[in-house]
């Protein structure tokens, strides 16, 4: 029997591989769609807001933002002091995210095609429980 951790790993890899052509077509790297989503939901924010939201290092966010800015998906606007910047989504960034969402939703529909609505709700609950358990863990 295949262990749950192997199944989760394989599922994530397969999803990323299937979405790679869409990401590349939109000029996005693997971690950038979630940054665009955060900006779409939260408007002008700073790098630390994004890092905290996704539990990733600010340096990683900085690299993601550099790529998004180079491709015209975001712009950095000077904040209240010269050292702080607010990050804003551009029209190109919003369009890229919307197209990404369509591609991602198509893949999710394929993946969950034989799932009932109740199955989907349960799966979501289980995954949220897994996330909560790991957030509480000292590992």
OpenMM code with the backbone's topology and positions (N, CA, C; nanometers):
from openmm import Vec3, app, unit

residues = "UNK UNK UNK UNK UNK UNK UNK UNK UNK UNK UNK UNK UNK UNK UNK UNK UNK UNK UNK UNK UNK UNK UNK UNK UNK UNK UNK UNK UNK UNK UNK UNK UNK UNK UNK UNK UNK UNK UNK UNK UNK UNK UNK UNK UNK UNK UNK UNK UNK UNK UNK UNK UNK UNK UNK UNK UNK UNK UNK UNK UNK UNK UNK UNK UNK UNK UNK UNK UNK UNK UNK UNK UNK UNK UNK UNK UNK UNK UNK UNK UNK UNK UNK UNK UNK UNK UNK UNK UNK UNK UNK UNK UNK UNK UNK UNK UNK UNK UNK UNK UNK UNK UNK UNK UNK UNK UNK UNK UNK UNK UNK UNK UNK UNK UNK UNK UNK UNK UNK UNK UNK UNK UNK UNK UNK UNK UNK UNK UNK UNK UNK UNK UNK UNK UNK UNK UNK UNK UNK".split()
positions = [
    Vec3(0.0844, -0.1179, 0.0000),
    Vec3(0.0000, 0.0000, 0.0000),
    Vec3(0.0895, 0.1250, 0.0000),
    Vec3(0.0525, 0.2236, -0.0811),
    Vec3(0.1282, 0.3488, -0.0909),
    Vec3(0.0925, 0.4373, 0.0277),
    Vec3(0.1939, 0.4971, 0.0896),
    Vec3(0.1704, 0.5819, 0.2066),
    Vec3(0.1066, 0.7152, 0.1655),
    Vec3(0.0397, 0.7767, 0.2603),
    Vec3(-0.0281, 0.9043, 0.2347),
    Vec3(0.0715, 1.0119, 0.1933),
    Vec3(0.1874, 1.0159, 0.2595),
    Vec3(0.2841, 1.1207, 0.2239),
    Vec3(0.3324, 1.1070, 0.0796),
    Vec3(0.3506, 0.9840, 0.0328),
    Vec3(0.3911, 0.9629, -0.1067),
    Vec3(0.2788, 1.0059, -0.2010),
    Vec3(0.1558, 0.9728, -0.1670),
    Vec3(0.0421, 1.0135, -0.2510),
    Vec3(0.0307, 1.1654, -0.2593),
    Vec3(0.0465, 1.2338, -0.1469),
    Vec3(0.0396, 1.3805, -0.1473),
    Vec3(0.1522, 1.4374, -0.2324),
    Vec3(0.2713, 1.3856, -0.2157),
    Vec3(0.3865, 1.4309, -0.2939),
    Vec3(0.3635, 1.4102, -0.4436),
    Vec3(0.3175, 1.2908, -0.4807),
    Vec3(0.2939, 1.2601, -0.6219),
    Vec3(0.1827, 1.3463, -0.6804),
    Vec3(0.0770, 1.3676, -0.6038),
    Vec3(-0.0335, 1.4516, -0.6504),
    Vec3(0.0134, 1.5945, -0.6744),
    Vec3(0.0886, 1.6492, -0.5809),
    Vec3(0.1396, 1.7854, -0.5969),
    Vec3(0.2296, 1.7964, -0.7200),
    Vec3(0.3205, 1.7016, -0.7360),
    Vec3(0.4103, 1.7042, -0.8526),
    Vec3(0.3335, 1.6937, -0.9837),
    Vec3(0.2376, 1.6034, -0.9883),
    Vec3(0.1597, 1.5867, -1.1106),
    Vec3(0.0804, 1.7135, -1.1435),
    Vec3(0.0199, 1.7734, -1.0426),
    Vec3(-0.0551, 1.8973, -1.0649),
    Vec3(0.0381, 2.0079, -1.1166),
    Vec3(0.1553, 2.0216, -1.0534),
    Vec3(0.2499, 2.1249, -1.0970),
    Vec3(0.2957, 2.1006, -1.2409),
    Vec3(0.3224, 1.9754, -1.2742),
    Vec3(0.3664, 1.9433, -1.4108),
    Vec3(0.2578, 1.9708, -1.5136),
    Vec3(0.1346, 1.9392, -1.4799),
    Vec3(0.0245, 1.9624, -1.5739),
    Vec3(-0.0048, 2.1118, -1.5907),
    Vec3(0.0220, 2.1904, -1.4867),
    Vec3(-0.0037, 2.3345, -1.4937),
    Vec3(0.1152, 2.4145, -1.5484),
    Vec3(0.2318, 2.3504, -1.5582),
    Vec3(0.3515, 2.4212, -1.6019),
    Vec3(0.3361, 2.4919, -1.7370),
    Vec3(0.2805, 2.4292, -1.8396),
    Vec3(0.2674, 2.5007, -1.9674),
    Vec3(0.1824, 2.6284, -1.9554),
    Vec3(0.0766, 2.6233, -1.8762),
    Vec3(-0.0066, 2.7428, -1.8576),
    Vec3(0.0705, 2.8508, -1.7820),
    Vec3(0.1427, 2.8108, -1.6790),
    Vec3(0.2234, 2.9064, -1.6023),
    Vec3(0.3261, 2.9725, -1.6918),
    Vec3(0.3958, 2.8918, -1.7697),
    Vec3(0.4998, 2.9460, -1.8577),
    Vec3(0.4410, 3.0381, -1.9630),
    Vec3(0.3262, 2.9998, -2.0192),
    Vec3(0.2596, 3.0832, -2.1200),
    Vec3(0.2233, 3.2202, -2.0627),
    Vec3(0.1889, 3.2233, -1.9336),
    Vec3(0.1508, 3.3477, -1.8676),
    Vec3(0.2710, 3.4226, -1.8086),
    Vec3(0.3901, 3.3653, -1.8228),
    Vec3(0.5100, 3.4296, -1.7708),
    Vec3(0.5209, 3.4230, -1.6198),
    Vec3(0.4715, 3.3139, -1.5609),
    Vec3(0.4712, 3.2985, -1.4153),
    Vec3(0.5590, 3.1814, -1.3733),
    Vec3(0.6268, 3.1986, -1.2615),
    Vec3(0.7026, 3.0877, -1.2031),
    Vec3(0.6116, 3.0130, -1.1060),
    Vec3(0.6615, 2.9033, -1.0522),
    Vec3(0.5821, 2.8144, -0.9681),
    Vec3(0.5154, 2.8855, -0.8495),
    Vec3(0.5839, 2.9730, -0.7808),
    Vec3(0.5280, 3.0368, -0.6620),
    Vec3(0.4532, 3.1667, -0.6862),
    Vec3(0.4558, 3.2177, -0.8077),
    Vec3(0.3993, 3.3499, -0.8330),
    Vec3(0.2470, 3.3577, -0.8349),
    Vec3(0.1740, 3.2566, -0.8800),
    Vec3(0.0273, 3.2696, -0.8790),
    Vec3(-0.0298, 3.3001, -0.7410),
    Vec3(0.0247, 3.2399, -0.6362),
    Vec3(-0.0291, 3.2667, -0.5021),
    Vec3(-0.0029, 3.4108, -0.4602),
    Vec3(0.1072, 3.4690, -0.5042),
    Vec3(0.1355, 3.6094, -0.4736),
    Vec3(0.0342, 3.6986, -0.5450),
    Vec3(0.0065, 3.6681, -0.6707),
    Vec3(-0.0946, 3.7451, -0.7444),
    Vec3(-0.2305, 3.7350, -0.6760),
    Vec3(-0.2660, 3.6153, -0.6291),
    Vec3(-0.3933, 3.5955, -0.5583),
    Vec3(-0.3994, 3.6813, -0.4329),
    Vec3(-0.2901, 3.6830, -0.3582),
    Vec3(-0.2863, 3.7620, -0.2354),
    Vec3(-0.3060, 3.9103, -0.2678),
    Vec3(-0.2381, 3.9568, -0.3708),
    Vec3(-0.2503, 4.0981, -0.4096),
    Vec3(-0.3908, 4.1298, -0.4592),
    Vec3(-0.4516, 4.0380, -0.5304),
    Vec3(-0.5884, 4.0571, -0.5784),
    Vec3(-0.6843, 4.0711, -0.4598),
    Vec3(-0.6631, 3.9912, -0.3576),
    Vec3(-0.7503, 3.9933, -0.2394),
    Vec3(-0.7211, 4.1074, -0.1433),
    Vec3(-0.5949, 4.1520, -0.1382),
    Vec3(-0.5538, 4.2444, -0.0328),
    Vec3(-0.5032, 4.3799, -0.0801),
    Vec3(-0.5078, 4.4045, -0.2087),
    Vec3(-0.4636, 4.5351, -0.2575),
    Vec3(-0.3180, 4.5614, -0.2271),
    Vec3(-0.2840, 4.6877, -0.2113),
    Vec3(-0.1465, 4.7265, -0.1843),
    Vec3(-0.1011, 4.6753, -0.0490),
    Vec3(0.0015, 4.5944, -0.0480),
    Vec3(0.0548, 4.5399, 0.0769),
    Vec3(0.2058, 4.5416, 0.0662),
    Vec3(0.2716, 4.4935, 0.1698),
    Vec3(0.4171, 4.4877, 0.1623),
    Vec3(0.4634, 4.3418, 0.1576),
    Vec3(0.5915, 4.3273, 0.1377),
    Vec3(0.6525, 4.1949, 0.1222),
    Vec3(0.6296, 4.1073, 0.2450),
    Vec3(0.6405, 4.1639, 0.3630),
    Vec3(0.6227, 4.0853, 0.4851),
    Vec3(0.4802, 4.0323, 0.4992),
    Vec3(0.3811, 4.1077, 0.4534),
    Vec3(0.2422, 4.0600, 0.4570),
    Vec3(0.2287, 3.9295, 0.3785),
    Vec3(0.2887, 3.9271, 0.2609),
    Vec3(0.2815, 3.8082, 0.1747),
    Vec3(0.3569, 3.6923, 0.2389),
    Vec3(0.4751, 3.7201, 0.2922),
    Vec3(0.5558, 3.6157, 0.3563),
    Vec3(0.4799, 3.5520, 0.4722),
    Vec3(0.4152, 3.6337, 0.5536),
    Vec3(0.3393, 3.5814, 0.6671),
    Vec3(0.2166, 3.5033, 0.6216),
    Vec3(0.1497, 3.5509, 0.5190),
    Vec3(0.0278, 3.4847, 0.4715),
    Vec3(0.0563, 3.3425, 0.4234),
    Vec3(0.1720, 3.3212, 0.3612),
    Vec3(0.2037, 3.1903, 0.3050),
    Vec3(0.3126, 3.1162, 0.3813),
    Vec3(0.3559, 3.1737, 0.4933),
    Vec3(0.4581, 3.1115, 0.5770),
    Vec3(0.5834, 3.0792, 0.4955),
    Vec3(0.6296, 3.1809, 0.4217),
    Vec3(0.7530, 3.1674, 0.3446),
    Vec3(0.8473, 3.2818, 0.3832),
    Vec3(0.9734, 3.2659, 0.3536),
    Vec3(1.0742, 3.3645, 0.3914),
    Vec3(1.0597, 3.4917, 0.3081),
    Vec3(1.0815, 3.6077, 0.3700),
    Vec3(1.0760, 3.7343, 0.2952),
    Vec3(1.1709, 3.7359, 0.1750),
    Vec3(1.2868, 3.6713, 0.1869),
    Vec3(1.3809, 3.6661, 0.0740),
    Vec3(1.3195, 3.5912, -0.0444),
    Vec3(1.2438, 3.4869, -0.0162),
    Vec3(1.1757, 3.4119, -0.1222),
    Vec3(1.0706, 3.4996, -0.1881),
    Vec3(0.9955, 3.5727, -0.1066),
    Vec3(0.8942, 3.6638, -0.1598),
    Vec3(0.9608, 3.7696, -0.2469),
    Vec3(1.0743, 3.8191, -0.2033),
    Vec3(1.1466, 3.9211, -0.2794),
    Vec3(1.1816, 3.8711, -0.4193),
    Vec3(1.2292, 3.7468, -0.4295),
    Vec3(1.2615, 3.6882, -0.5609),
    Vec3(1.1362, 3.6749, -0.6476),
    Vec3(1.0264, 3.6289, -0.5855),
    Vec3(0.9013, 3.6153, -0.6602),
    Vec3(0.8551, 3.7511, -0.7118),
    Vec3(0.8655, 3.8529, -0.6270),
    Vec3(0.8235, 3.9879, -0.6657),
    Vec3(0.9121, 4.0457, -0.7750),
    Vec3(1.0421, 4.0182, -0.7679),
    Vec3(1.1332, 4.0672, -0.8719),
    Vec3(1.0909, 4.0155, -1.0091),
    Vec3(1.0586, 3.8864, -1.0156),
    Vec3(1.0145, 3.8281, -1.1423),
    Vec3(0.8814, 3.8847, -1.1892),
    Vec3(0.7888, 3.9019, -1.0955),
    Vec3(0.6577, 3.9586, -1.1309),
    Vec3(0.6714, 4.1017, -1.1806),
    Vec3(0.7589, 4.1776, -1.1171),
    Vec3(0.7797, 4.3167, -1.1588),
    Vec3(0.8456, 4.3220, -1.2964),
    Vec3(0.9451, 4.2365, -1.3197),
    Vec3(1.0148, 4.2335, -1.4491),
    Vec3(0.9188, 4.2011, -1.5632),
    Vec3(0.8163, 4.1198, -1.5354),
    Vec3(0.7191, 4.0833, -1.6385),
    Vec3(0.5984, 4.1769, -1.6430),
    Vec3(0.5982, 4.2798, -1.5606),
    Vec3(0.4901, 4.3778, -1.5640),
    Vec3(0.3631, 4.3362, -1.4921),
    Vec3(0.3720, 4.2335, -1.4066),
    Vec3(0.2535, 4.1870, -1.3348),
    Vec3(0.2243, 4.2681, -1.2081),
    Vec3(0.3287, 4.3292, -1.1536),
    Vec3(0.3122, 4.4127, -1.0337),
    Vec3(0.3935, 4.5396, -1.0504),
    Vec3(0.3660, 4.6352, -0.9604),
    Vec3(0.4552, 4.7503, -0.9493),
    Vec3(0.4724, 4.7808, -0.8017),
    Vec3(0.5899, 4.8305, -0.7702),
    Vec3(0.6202, 4.8697, -0.6323),
    Vec3(0.6047, 5.0206, -0.6236),
    Vec3(0.5291, 5.0633, -0.5240),
    Vec3(0.5019, 5.2049, -0.5043),
    Vec3(0.5613, 5.2453, -0.3698),
    Vec3(0.6331, 5.3561, -0.3682),
    Vec3(0.6941, 5.4020, -0.2443),
    Vec3(0.5871, 5.4265, -0.1394),
    Vec3(0.6146, 5.3763, -0.0194),
    Vec3(0.5215, 5.3919, 0.0928),
    Vec3(0.5468, 5.5201, 0.1689),
    Vec3(0.5119, 5.5177, 0.2961),
    Vec3(0.5241, 5.6360, 0.3805),
    Vec3(0.6692, 5.6791, 0.4010),
    Vec3(0.7600, 5.5843, 0.4069),
    Vec3(0.9005, 5.6242, 0.4133),
    Vec3(0.9727, 5.5619, 0.2938),
    Vec3(1.0875, 5.6166, 0.2594),
    Vec3(1.1547, 5.5763, 0.1352),
    Vec3(1.1959, 5.4308, 0.1321),
    Vec3(1.2085, 5.3667, 0.2480),
    Vec3(1.2523, 5.2279, 0.2506),
    Vec3(1.1374, 5.1287, 0.2366),
    Vec3(1.0155, 5.1775, 0.2496),
    Vec3(0.9021, 5.0850, 0.2416),
    Vec3(0.8316, 5.0995, 0.1077),
    Vec3(0.7890, 4.9861, 0.0569),
    Vec3(0.7182, 4.9824, -0.0698),
    Vec3(0.5859, 4.9102, -0.0508),
    Vec3(0.4861, 4.9569, -0.1215),
    Vec3(0.3606, 4.8843, -0.1315),
    Vec3(0.3624, 4.8158, -0.2668),
    Vec3(0.3111, 4.6957, -0.2707),
    Vec3(0.3101, 4.6189, -0.3947),
    Vec3(0.1694, 4.6219, -0.4506),
    Vec3(0.1580, 4.6594, -0.5752),
    Vec3(0.0269, 4.6698, -0.6389),
    Vec3(0.0224, 4.5817, -0.7623),
    Vec3(-0.0913, 4.5206, -0.7823),
    Vec3(-0.1164, 4.4366, -0.8988),
    Vec3(-0.1459, 4.5270, -1.0187),
    Vec3(-0.0856, 4.4985, -1.1334),
    Vec3(-0.1154, 4.5727, -1.2553),
    Vec3(-0.2304, 4.5038, -1.3296),
    Vec3(-0.2812, 4.5690, -1.4317),
    Vec3(-0.3864, 4.5076, -1.5142),
    Vec3(-0.3348, 4.3777, -1.5769),
    Vec3(-0.2093, 4.3788, -1.6195),
    Vec3(-0.1493, 4.2576, -1.6777),
    Vec3(-0.1421, 4.1462, -1.5739),
    Vec3(-0.1079, 4.1803, -1.4506),
    Vec3(-0.1012, 4.0820, -1.3433),
    Vec3(-0.2376, 4.0245, -1.3107),
    Vec3(-0.3383, 4.1114, -1.3094),
    Vec3(-0.4744, 4.0649, -1.2815),
    Vec3(-0.5221, 3.9714, -1.3926),
    Vec3(-0.4960, 4.0075, -1.5165),
    Vec3(-0.5360, 3.9217, -1.6286),
    Vec3(-0.4637, 3.7873, -1.6231),
    Vec3(-0.3327, 3.7900, -1.5931),
    Vec3(-0.2561, 3.6656, -1.5836),
    Vec3(-0.3141, 3.5764, -1.4750),
    Vec3(-0.3496, 3.6357, -1.3618),
    Vec3(-0.4057, 3.5540, -1.2550),
    Vec3(-0.5409, 3.4950, -1.2951),
    Vec3(-0.6239, 3.5733, -1.3596),
    Vec3(-0.7560, 3.5231, -1.4014),
    Vec3(-0.7410, 3.4064, -1.4993),
    Vec3(-0.6472, 3.4179, -1.5923),
    Vec3(-0.6223, 3.3088, -1.6870),
    Vec3(-0.5629, 3.1865, -1.6154),
    Vec3(-0.4780, 3.2116, -1.5166),
    Vec3(-0.4224, 3.1036, -1.4353),
    Vec3(-0.5335, 3.0300, -1.3609),
    Vec3(-0.6252, 3.1073, -1.3056),
    Vec3(-0.7358, 3.0483, -1.2299),
    Vec3(-0.8217, 2.9576, -1.3191),
    Vec3(-0.8432, 2.9980, -1.4424),
    Vec3(-0.9204, 2.9167, -1.5366),
    Vec3(-0.8485, 2.7833, -1.5611),
    Vec3(-0.7174, 2.7904, -1.5867),
    Vec3(-0.6390, 2.6684, -1.6113),
    Vec3(-0.6392, 2.5785, -1.4879),
    Vec3(-0.6196, 2.6381, -1.3710),
    Vec3(-0.6182, 2.5613, -1.2466),
    Vec3(-0.7542, 2.4970, -1.2193),
    Vec3(-0.8615, 2.5713, -1.2437),
    Vec3(-0.9961, 2.5177, -1.2207),
    Vec3(-1.0278, 2.4019, -1.3148),
    Vec3(-0.9806, 2.4094, -1.4382),
    Vec3(-0.9998, 2.2976, -1.5319),
    Vec3(-0.9310, 2.1718, -1.4794),
    Vec3(-0.8099, 2.1896, -1.4293),
    Vec3(-0.7365, 2.0760, -1.3750),
    Vec3(-0.8079, 2.0200, -1.2516),
    Vec3(-0.8565, 2.1068, -1.1649),
    Vec3(-0.9278, 2.0618, -1.0450),
    Vec3(-1.0553, 1.9869, -1.0835),
    Vec3(-1.1249, 2.0356, -1.1848),
    Vec3(-1.2459, 1.9665, -1.2315),
    Vec3(-1.2128, 1.8256, -1.2799),
    Vec3(-1.1010, 1.8114, -1.3537),
    Vec3(-1.0590, 1.6787, -1.3994),
    Vec3(-1.0250, 1.5892, -1.2807),
    Vec3(-0.9502, 1.6453, -1.1868),
    Vec3(-0.9050, 1.5668, -1.0733),
    Vec3(-1.0214, 1.5199, -0.9863),
    Vec3(-1.1227, 1.6024, -0.9726),
    Vec3(-1.2341, 1.5717, -0.8825),
    Vec3(-1.3604, 1.5295, -0.9574),
    Vec3(-1.3471, 1.4839, -1.0812),
    Vec3(-1.4637, 1.4574, -1.1666),
    Vec3(-1.5613, 1.3544, -1.1103),
    Vec3(-1.5152, 1.2567, -1.0385),
    Vec3(-1.6051, 1.1544, -0.9846),
    Vec3(-1.6372, 1.1755, -0.8368),
    Vec3(-1.6062, 1.2920, -0.7862),
    Vec3(-1.6321, 1.3242, -0.6461),
    Vec3(-1.7698, 1.3889, -0.6331),
    Vec3(-1.8447, 1.3476, -0.5348),
    Vec3(-1.9712, 1.4160, -0.5047),
    Vec3(-1.9388, 1.5479, -0.4350),
    Vec3(-2.0357, 1.6352, -0.4246),
    Vec3(-2.0155, 1.7602, -0.3519),
    Vec3(-1.9785, 1.7311, -0.2065),
    Vec3(-2.0406, 1.6291, -0.1495),
    Vec3(-2.0085, 1.5894, -0.0116),
    Vec3(-1.8633, 1.5426, -0.0011),
    Vec3(-1.8165, 1.4671, -0.1002),
    Vec3(-1.6772, 1.4212, -0.1022),
    Vec3(-1.5817, 1.5411, -0.1054),
    Vec3(-1.6157, 1.6400, -0.1872),
    Vec3(-1.5309, 1.7593, -0.1992),
    Vec3(-1.5257, 1.8363, -0.0679),
    Vec3(-1.6377, 1.8488, -0.0021),
    Vec3(-1.6417, 1.9178, 0.1270),
    Vec3(-1.5560, 1.8425, 0.2282),
    Vec3(-1.5696, 1.7115, 0.2319),
    Vec3(-1.4920, 1.6287, 0.3247),
    Vec3(-1.3413, 1.6388, 0.2957),
    Vec3(-1.3058, 1.6316, 0.1686),
    Vec3(-1.1651, 1.6421, 0.1314),
    Vec3(-1.1085, 1.7760, 0.1782),
    Vec3(-1.1822, 1.8821, 0.1541),
    Vec3(-1.1389, 2.0152, 0.1979),
    Vec3(-1.1221, 2.0183, 0.3496),
    Vec3(-1.2153, 1.9628, 0.4217),
    Vec3(-1.2068, 1.9584, 0.5685),
    Vec3(-1.0830, 1.8810, 0.6136),
    Vec3(-1.0564, 1.7669, 0.5506),
    Vec3(-0.9401, 1.6858, 0.5867),
    Vec3(-0.8098, 1.7616, 0.5609),
    Vec3(-0.8033, 1.8283, 0.4473),
    Vec3(-0.6819, 1.9029, 0.4144),
    Vec3(-0.6613, 2.0197, 0.5099),
    Vec3(-0.7677, 2.0885, 0.5452),
    Vec3(-0.7571, 2.1971, 0.6430),
    Vec3(-0.7114, 2.1447, 0.7784),
    Vec3(-0.7620, 2.0291, 0.8161),
    Vec3(-0.7215, 1.9667, 0.9418),
    Vec3(-0.5718, 1.9327, 0.9381),
    Vec3(-0.5248, 1.8808, 0.8267),
    Vec3(-0.3819, 1.8511, 0.8122),
    Vec3(-0.2990, 1.9784, 0.8279),
    Vec3(-0.3412, 2.0860, 0.7636),
    Vec3(-0.2695, 2.2132, 0.7755),
    Vec3(-0.2678, 2.2628, 0.9191),
    Vec3(-0.3815, 2.2583, 0.9839),
    Vec3(-0.3908, 2.3015, 1.1243),
    Vec3(-0.2994, 2.2191, 1.2133),
    Vec3(-0.3003, 2.0877, 1.1931),
    Vec3(-0.2163, 1.9995, 1.2744),
    Vec3(-0.0675, 2.0338, 1.2587),
    Vec3(-0.0263, 2.0611, 1.1368),
    Vec3(0.1152, 2.0938, 1.1146),
    Vec3(0.1504, 2.2315, 1.1703),
    Vec3(0.0585, 2.3258, 1.1631),
    Vec3(0.0843, 2.4594, 1.2187),
    Vec3(0.1026, 2.4514, 1.3700),
    Vec3(0.0315, 2.3602, 1.4339),
    Vec3(0.0414, 2.3446, 1.5797),
    Vec3(0.1628, 2.2621, 1.6205),
    Vec3(0.2216, 2.1908, 1.5281),
    Vec3(0.3296, 2.0977, 1.5575),
    Vec3(0.4625, 2.1704, 1.5841),
    Vec3(0.5452, 2.1099, 1.6672),
    Vec3(0.6789, 2.1635, 1.6952),
    Vec3(0.7844, 2.1054, 1.6018),
    Vec3(0.7452, 2.0195, 1.5109),
    Vec3(0.8415, 1.9544, 1.4214),
    Vec3(0.9027, 2.0507, 1.3246),
] * unit.nanometer
topology = app.Topology()
chain = topology.addChain("A")
for resn in residues:
    res = topology.addResidue(resn, chain)
    for name in ("N", "CA", "C"):
        topology.addAtom(name, app.Element.getBySymbol(name[0]), res)
